[in-house]
Amino acid sequence: MFGMSFSELLLVGLVALLVLGPERLPGAARTAGLWIGRLKRSFNSIKMEVEREIGADDIRRQLHNEHILQMEQEAKRILNPLTPPAPTPAAVATEQPAATPTSVAPAPAAEQPEQPQPPRAP
């Protein structure tokens, strides 16, 4: 953990046994374990919060970059109006194919007064 070998841990345990005595050593070990657990949980929660903030910053940066790209495309479209605009993915998805006429109805004729027809021969 901190670069301590087993022999160093054994030495610390032996000193704790001599200083605290056999009656208070289990309680002291339990208390030390609780404090170490709390510290680990605190560090983990801080670490998760920092990672979450970094992730939020990445998302904000990506949205900002997309906005700048969209503005560049709009500027190009305005500066060069002769080229057709590139279709957006949303426009391509909603675009419907042109209907092909199967029968063409005649255009309505302009109303003209009827002219008398010559009589027919029998």
PATORLO-118406 format. One record per atom (N, C-alpha, C): x, y, z; residue in three letters. Coordinates in steps of 0.001 Angstrom, whole numbers, padded with zeros to 6 digits, always signed. Last residue first. Layout:
<pts>
XYZala/...
</pts>
This chain:
<pts>
-078394+014018-094869pro/-078911+012669-094604pro/-078380+011624-095478pro/-075883+016233-093475ala/-076600+015725-094655ala/-077088+014317-094380ala/-076274+018381-090701arg/-075691+017186-091326arg/-076533+016749-092521arg/-075717+021885-090296pro/-076591+020704-090331pro/-075941+019573-091109pro/-072903+023155-088449pro/-073711+023090-089684pro/-074567+021828-089691pro/-073258+024250-085100gln/-072635+023367-086085gln/-073542+023321-087338gln/-072652+027235-083300pro/-073605+026325-083975pro/-072878+025503-085047pro/-070493+027192-080590gln/-070776+027694-081933gln/-071730+026715-082584gln/-070479+028116-077220glu/-070709+027086-078241glu/-071054+027718-079563glu/-067865+030035-075796pro/-069280+029911-076188pro/-069407+028876-077297pro/-065582+028429-073655gln/-065819+029163-074891gln/-067299+029016-075246gln/-063532+028167-070895glu/-064919+028148-071362glu/-065056+029043-072592glu/-060600+026346-071302ala/-061222+027636-071028ala/-062623+027603-071609ala/-060356+023107-069927ala/-060374+024015-071076ala/-061047+025309-070679ala/-058215+021767-067497pro/-059558+022251-067831pro/-059475+023285-068956pro/-055956+019284-068628ala/-056144+020594-068027ala/-057529+021092-068409ala/-056476+015847-067981pro/-056362+016973-068913pro/-056625+018279-068178pro/-054381+014040-065753ala/-055717+014552-066065ala/-055557+015735-067007ala/-052328+011386-066252val/-052349+012836-066223val/-053739+013283-066622val/-051398+008724-064269ser/-052309+009231-065288ser/-052370+010739-065136ser/-049208+008515-062677thr/-049566+007374-063501thr/-050547+007780-064579thr/-046476+010436-061616pro/-047879+010429-062044pro/-048136+009238-062950pro/-044606+009665-058844thr/-044621+009609-060298thr/-046061+009545-060747thr/-043587+011714-056179ala/-044603+010802-056696ala/-044562+010845-058215ala/-040337+011728-054780ala/-041339+012416-055591ala/-042296+011387-056167ala/-039824+010525-051433pro/-039550+010480-052871pro/-040685+011151-053639pro/-039284+012717-048689gln/-040102+011701-049321gln/-039786+011701-050810gln/-037188+013273-045890glu/-037438+013552-047298glu/-038206+012403-047913glu/-036437+012590-043367thr/-037827+013002-043549thr/-038173+013271-044998thr/-033751+011904-043642ala/-034669+010922-043070ala/-036118+011295-043330ala/-032649+014249-044618val/-032598+013049-045450val/-033606+012023-044952val/-032982+015943-042439ala/-033684+016248-043678ala/-033719+015026-044586ala/-031273+014785-040581ala/-032703+014859-040269ala/-033504+015115-041537ala/-028748+015111-041772pro/-029295+013761-041562pro/-030789+013774-041271pro/-028915+017715-044263thr/-028651+017278-042897thr/-029239+015895-042717thr/-027426+018127-047438pro/-028589+017763-046633pro/-028163+017302-045248pro/-025607+021012-048262ala/-025543+019581-047969ala/-026738+019221-047104ala/-026854+023360-050615pro/-026487+022996-049240pro/-026491+021485-049066pro/-025282+023916-053795pro/-026456+023498-053014pro/-026023+023094-051613pro/-023477+026879-054541thr/-023453+025441-054302thr/-024669+025056-053481thr/-023932+029608-054530leu/-024143+028855-055764leu/-024157+027359-055549leu/-023270+030998-052215pro/-024668+030589-052396pro/-024907+029761-053647pro/-020983+031271-050174asn/-020966+030623-051474asn/-022369+030119-051788asn/-021638+032488-047775leu/-020604+033084-048609leu/-020560+032501-050013leu/-023582+030750-046730ile/-023924+032148-046996ile/-022914+032775-047952ile/-022144+028388-046464arg/-023351+028402-047289arg/-023726+029832-047656arg/-020172+029156-044688lys/-019796+028734-046033lys/-020991+028794-046970lys/-021796+029650-042443ala/-021027+030745-043044ala/-020611+030383-044464ala/-022721+027057-041945glu/-023681+028116-042267glu/-022973+029293-042942glu/-020331+025817-041283gln/-021085+025358-042442gln/-022086+026414-042888gln/-019695+027254-038955glu/-018794+027301-040113glu/-019530+026874-041382glu/-021799+026484-037283met/-021676+027890-037666met/-020764+028038-038887met/-021200+023775-037000gln/-022464+024160-037621gln/-022408+025622-038090gln/-018798+023996-035613leu/-018817+023355-036922leu/-020079+023742-037685leu/-019728+025158-033226ile/-018781+025900-034071ile/-018779+025317-035478ile/-021313+023037-032295his/-021929+024330-032575his/-021028+025158-033498his/-019397+021094-031883glu/-020443+020852-032875glu/-021119+022160-033270glu/-017940+022319-029808asn/-017285+022051-031095asn/-018312+021809-032197asn/-019900+022306-027805his/-019364+023579-028280his/-018710+023391-029648his/-020205+019558-027425leu/-021338+020346-027904leu/-020869+021686-028464leu/-017616+018985-026463gln/-018079+018368-027696gln/-019263+019151-028270gln/-017591+020463-024083arg/-016609+020765-025123arg/-017071+020202-026464arg/-019616+019134-022649arg/-019754+020557-022982arg/-018819+020938-024125arg/-018396+016624-022443ile/-019660+016756-023168ile/-019881+018204-023571ile/-016174+017282-020880asp/-015983+016705-022214asp/-017248+016856-023054asp/-017451+018146-018544asp/-016649+019096-019318asp/-016418+018585-020739asp/-018552+015733-017728ala/-019448+016834-018084ala/-018699+017875-018907ala/-016160+014339-017164gly/-017071+013852-018210gly/-018020+014941-018664gly/-015266+015879-015046ile/-014446+015808-016258ile/-015297+015323-017420ile/-017318+015336-013234glu/-017116+016700-013710glu/-016287+016725-014990glu/-016849+012596-012858arg/-018136+013036-013393arg/-018017+014460-013945arg/-014315+012678-011705glu/-014501+012005-012990glu/-015802+012432-013650glu/-014972+014015-009315val/-014032+014632-010259val/-014194+014003-011642val/-016667+012086-008175glu/-017173+013426-008478glu/-016276+014139-009483glu/-014905+009931-007843met/-016059+009788-008732met/-016623+011155-009129met/-013128+011096-005960lys/-012630+010638-007262lys/-013779+010518-008261lys/-014830+011459-003803ile/-014191+012632-004419ile/-013706+012273-005821ile/-015433+008786-003271ser/-016511+009697-003666ser/-015950+010951-004320ser/-012854+007809-002620asn/-013571+007266-003770asn/-014690+008193-004221asn/-012285+009308-000316phe/-011450+009471-001499phe/-012147+008940-002748phe/-014346+008297+001342ser/-014259+009731+001025ser/-013440+009959-000238ser/-013668+005592+001484arg/-014948+005989+000897arg/-014937+007463+000503arg/-011164+005832+002783lys/-011250+005241+001444lys/-012544+005647+000751lys/-011966+006966+005234leu/-011063+007702+004347leu/-011126+007168+002912leu/-013520+004864+006244arg/-014137+006173+005967arg/-013271+006993+005015arg/-011526+002879+006528gly/-012664+002671+005625gly/-013343+003983+005253gly/-009945+004081+008493ile/-009366+003815+007167ile/-010470+003599+006136ile/-011758+004093+010609trp/-011257+005354+010063trp/-010659+005178+008665trp/-012119+001318+010990leu/-013256+002170+010644leu/-012802+003487+010015leu/-009482+000560+011681gly/-010112+000015+010475gly/-011298+000854+010023gly/-009209+001906+014097ala/-008324+002256+012981ala/-008916+001757+011660ala/-011149+000514+015581thr/-011288+001954+015344thr/-010425+002399+014167thr/-009975-002056+015582arg/-011310-001858+015025arg/-011520-000372+014674arg/-007591-001509+016934ala/-007521-002013+015558ala/-008865-001800+014856ala/-008612-000761+019430ala/-007837+000208+018655ala/-007739-000218+017190ala/-009811-003174+020206gly/-010628-001968+020034gly/-009917-000922+019195gly/-007503-004874+020357pro/-008600-005166+019416pro/-009499-003945+019172pro/-005870-003441+022381leu/-005424-003597+020996leu/-006578-003944+020037leu/-006608-003480+025051arg/-007066-002356+024218arg/-006693-002508+022733arg/-005479-005866+026041glu/-006892-005561+026281glu/-007402-004487+025318glu/-002719-006052+025483pro/-003623-006993+024822pro/-005102-006648+025010pro/-001262-002771+024902gly/-001566-003932+025721gly/-002591-004808+025024gly/-000200-000538+023688leu/-001614-000552+024070leu/-001947-001695+025019leu/+002576-001149+023385val/+002124+000157+023875val/+000699+000085+024411val/+002725-003818+022481leu/+003471-003419+023664leu/+002937-002103+024257leu/+001084-003659+020202leu/+000759-004600+021273leu/+001465-004206+022564leu/+002506-001787+018683ala/+001153-001467+019141ala/+000747-002387+020278ala/+004827-003288+018195val/+004937-002050+018981val/+003565-001663+019513val/+003666-005322+016617leu/+004353-005664+017869leu/+004490-004435+018775leu/+002766-003844+014389gly/+001828-004589+015234gly/+002426-004935+016589gly/+005208-002940+013390val/+004206-001964+013850val/+003197-002653+014753val/+006365-005440+012679leu/+007023-004580+013662leu/+006047-003541+014229leu/+004590-006247+010682leu/+004738-007056+011888leu/+005388-006245+013009leu/+005113-004292+008764leu/+003782-004370+009373leu/+003822-005177+010675leu/+007759-004998+008137glu/+007471-003687+008718glu/+006099-003666+009381glu/+007338-007537+007024ser/+008161-007418+008243ser/+007938-006063+008919ser/+005880-006970+004728phe/+005256-007718+005820phe/+006038-007558+007118phe/+006554-003535+003733ser/+006634-004982+003580ser/+005974-005663+004790ser/+005116-000717+002307met/+005503-001389+003554met/+005508-002890+003323met/+004214+000979+000373gly/+005559+000451+000221gly/+006057-000217+001492gly/+001660+001444+001008phe/+002563+002588+001079phe/+004011+002130+000939phe/+000825-001182+000000met/+000000+000000+000000met/+000875+001254+000000met/
</pts>
